[in-house]
Structures are given as structure tokens and as C-alpha cells.
Amino acid sequence: MENKLQQLLEEAHALVKRVSVNDIMTSQDNYCIIDVREPDEVAQSGKVKNALNIPRGVLEFRMKPDQEIQADQPILVYCGGGSRAALAGKTLLEVGFTNVQNLGGFKDWVEAGGEIDPPA
């Protein structure tokens, strides 16, 4: 069982490029940032400023390429540490998005001085 999970994570990390928080903070790109943590996690810690909170478990139902969000829209996903974000990024690629990257963990963003929306 553990080997299968490790295999899934390795595949997801290979498909979804991990990007540096510092590179994103200095980028001029217009990213759609998605926090894939559960709502109770976001309520406790806050989230990246202007990020959408779409839990990983419902991501494919709420995010589909369409007229509102183009398939090539730059998307960043993050979670608590980076693994759920990689799996979520893989899911977004599978539903048709083409420009998805893994921002890693929320703590990385906070430690780098990134702006946040405070806890509810």
C-alpha cells in the first residue's frame, strides 16, 4: 500500500513542476492561485492573498477549462506541505488545464513574507 502511494506522489511531483515562492512573488504573471487544503485548515491559518480555497476532494467538480478560466491560464496550487498540491495539479492537468505548477506549502509562503488573507 505504501509503495503505491509513494508511486502516485512521485508521478504527481514529476508531472507538476514545483516553483519557488520567491520566483512567484517577483513574477508579473497573472496566476489563479488555488489552496487545496480543507476549509478548517484555511479557517485556522488564513490563505495566500486572493487565493481560491477549493479542497482537493472537489477540485475536478469545481475547476474545468471554460470561457471563464482558459485551459492555458497559469495556475498555482498549494496545500500544507506540497504533496496534496502535486496530486491536485495532476488532477487539473487531467481535466484539461495545461499550465499548472505546485507552489508547495502554505508555511513556505508565510515564511517568505507572502501576503495572506487572515483566518476567518
C-alpha positions as CSV (number, residue, x, y, z in Angstrom):
1,M,0.0,0.0,0.0
2,E,2.7,2.5,1.0
3,N,4.6,1.7,-2.2
4,K,1.5,2.6,-4.3
5,L,1.0,5.9,-2.5
6,Q,4.7,6.7,-3.0
7,Q,4.4,5.9,-6.7
8,L,1.4,8.2,-7.0
9,L,3.2,11.0,-5.3
10,E,6.3,10.5,-7.4
11,E,4.3,10.6,-10.6
12,A,2.4,13.7,-9.5
13,H,5.6,15.5,-8.5
14,A,7.2,14.6,-11.8
15,L,4.2,16.0,-13.8
16,V,3.6,19.2,-11.8
17,K,6.6,21.4,-11.6
18,R,7.4,22.8,-8.2
19,V,8.1,26.5,-8.3
20,S,9.9,28.8,-5.8
21,V,7.8,31.0,-3.6
22,N,10.4,33.8,-4.2
23,D,10.1,33.4,-8.0
24,I,6.3,33.7,-7.8
25,M,6.5,36.8,-5.5
26,T,8.6,38.6,-8.1
27,S,6.7,37.3,-11.1
28,Q,4.4,39.6,-13.2
29,D,2.3,36.7,-14.3
30,N,-1.4,36.7,-13.5
31,Y,-1.8,33.4,-11.7
32,C,-5.0,31.7,-10.5
33,I,-3.9,30.5,-7.0
34,I,-5.7,27.6,-5.5
35,D,-5.5,26.5,-1.9
36,V,-6.4,22.8,-1.9
37,R,-6.5,22.4,1.9
38,E,-9.7,21.7,3.8
39,P,-11.8,24.7,4.9
40,D,-11.0,24.1,8.6
41,E,-7.3,24.4,7.8
42,V,-7.8,27.7,6.0
43,A,-10.0,29.0,8.8
44,Q,-7.2,28.4,11.3
45,S,-4.3,29.8,9.3
46,G,-5.6,32.0,6.5
47,K,-4.6,31.6,2.9
48,V,-2.4,33.2,0.2
49,K,-3.9,36.6,-0.6
50,N,-6.7,36.3,-3.1
51,A,-6.3,32.5,-3.4
52,L,-9.4,30.4,-4.0
53,N,-10.0,27.6,-1.5
54,I,-11.1,24.6,-3.4
55,P,-10.4,21.4,-1.4
56,R,-8.6,18.7,-3.3
57,G,-11.6,16.3,-2.9
58,V,-13.9,18.5,-5.0
59,L,-11.4,20.1,-7.4
60,E,-12.4,18.3,-10.5
61,F,-16.0,19.3,-10.0
62,R,-15.2,23.0,-9.5
63,M,-12.4,23.6,-11.9
64,K,-12.8,22.9,-15.6
65,P,-11.4,24.8,-18.6
66,D,-14.1,27.0,-20.0
67,Q,-14.8,30.6,-21.0
68,E,-14.2,31.9,-17.5
69,I,-10.9,30.0,-16.9
70,Q,-9.0,29.2,-20.1
71,A,-7.1,25.9,-20.4
72,D,-3.8,27.7,-20.6
73,Q,-4.4,30.0,-17.6
74,P,-1.4,29.9,-15.3
75,I,-2.5,28.1,-12.2
76,L,-0.6,27.6,-8.9
77,V,-1.7,25.0,-6.4
78,Y,-0.6,24.7,-2.8
79,C,-1.5,22.9,0.4
80,G,0.1,22.4,3.8
81,G,3.4,20.8,2.6
82,G,3.2,20.3,-1.2
83,S,2.1,16.7,-1.7
84,R,-1.7,17.3,-1.9
85,A,-0.8,20.2,-4.2
86,A,1.1,17.9,-6.5
87,L,-1.8,15.5,-6.6
88,A,-4.3,18.3,-7.2
89,G,-2.0,19.7,-10.0
90,K,-2.0,16.3,-11.7
91,T,-5.8,16.3,-11.5
92,L,-6.0,19.7,-13.1
93,L,-3.8,18.5,-15.9
94,E,-6.1,15.5,-16.4
95,V,-9.2,17.7,-16.7
96,G,-7.6,19.8,-19.4
97,F,-5.5,22.6,-17.8
98,T,-2.1,23.0,-19.4
99,N,-0.2,25.5,-17.2
100,V,-0.3,24.1,-13.7
101,Q,2.5,24.5,-11.1
102,N,3.0,23.4,-7.5
103,L,3.7,26.3,-5.1
104,G,4.3,23.9,-2.3
105,G,3.2,24.6,1.3
106,F,1.4,27.5,2.9
107,K,4.1,27.7,5.5
108,D,6.7,28.3,2.8
109,W,4.7,31.3,1.6
110,V,4.3,32.7,5.1
111,E,8.0,32.2,5.9
112,A,8.9,34.1,2.7
113,G,6.8,37.1,3.8
114,G,4.0,36.5,1.3
115,E,0.7,38.4,1.7
116,I,-2.1,36.4,3.2
117,D,-5.8,36.7,3.8
118,P,-6.1,36.3,7.6
119,P,-8.0,33.4,9.2
120,A,-11.8,33.8,9.2
